Amino acid sequence: MTWPLPADFSPEAVAAIRARLDLVRTQGVTILFAIESGSRAWGFPSPDSDYDCRFVYIRPVSDHLVLEQPRDVIEFPIEGEIDAGGWDLRKALLLALGGNAVIVEWAKSAIVYQEIEGSRRRLLDLLADIVDPVKVSRHYLGLARSHVAKTGSFSGEVKLKKLFYLIRPLVALDWMEQHGFAALPPMNLVECLGGIKMPVGARDEIGRLIDQKSHTRELGVGLIPADIAAYLEVRYGHHEMNLADLVRDEDRHSRNRQLATAFYRREAEFFQGKSQGKPNE
């Protein structure tokens, strides 16, 4: 199954991505879905943004009946504007159980290159059961910490293009908090902003930066706009102090692993014997 892509996507880039996906299938794996991640899917692209294709695949049952297991990642060297790579479904599920939000974001991406019909829906249904929002909140706080460490200050000069990598996890944390940590936030920053209450000045400045980034190849270095700086500093400090502690629930942990294991087995058995990975057209 192929999906319509944004009108501004380069046909040459899309063709290069599809060629890489075809090459992946020559390894005998089934690609469940392939999506766009990165700034294009997060809602703050530049005219020269890379194409970040990510995919989830599953190996035939026979590949597991070997002494040395194959790698659970398939990667291509970054060439020009194309960055493509994917995870084995097993790796994706194990990371999801640990609270890694990446696979949830991939499954929710609105920009889809290819999909075996129903694969993302089945995965999202499972993830809704096994992913702990509190663990995911820790994932987003970790991203925020990483970028705070890189910028060093909320008032100094930064690469404005990189500022979004601090804004996004803190907005996601606000979204989760304001929704009672009962659900996972949208992948798209604009959609996430639309679902929270926040200072008007910061919202307007973020919107202005998104618009500016969409029209220019390089935002350059500059001071963080004052309203954004104040918002980031307050919210970062808030989440550092108030994020809920993880509570180890052995029964829930065991249940979730059983659900993920059963899902993985069903998917492997479902695709066993089918033609290797060609998307339903």
C-alpha angles and dihedrals in degrees: 000000000000125000131211111261128213113285093238094058112117110248089214092053092047091049090050091051093049089050089055091050090051089051090052090057091057085070088067098252130129116234107216094190141341121206143169117258130173127058095333092059094035091061103248108088128160124216087255099041116144121248107246107194114186126181141182119218140179129213126223116263091251090064089067095053093077134097095237115047117220119245115280092221131066114197138176126205112258107257120185108309096343121101113171132170142134148198133233109249089243092058091046092053094047091051091047090054088055093053099259106155097200098091091047089053092048092051090049097046113130092209109076126177097183139347138179098233114264096009096111093042091053091047094048090050089055094044090053087061103041107032114093110215090208090058090047090052087058089052092055092045088053090054090049092049091051093054094042087055090052096047093041094199142037091221106044132086118286139171097270091211089061093048090083090066088066096039095053100058093043092050088048090052091050090050091052093046093049089050093051095253086279098121142024121259126250115269093228114082094213091052090047091051089051090058100055142063113239140147110298093225093056092045092051093047092049089050090050091051092049090052092046092048091052091060104039134060094215129026091187128203122316147136117290106256108260097240092049092045091052092048094048094047094049096044095044091052091045095053093043089056102036111032110126117258118246113256116204107226106183094189092052092044091052092046092051093049090050091051091049092047092050091048092050092050093049092050093047092049093044093057095038109114094011122118107281110270105308106155117241105257 
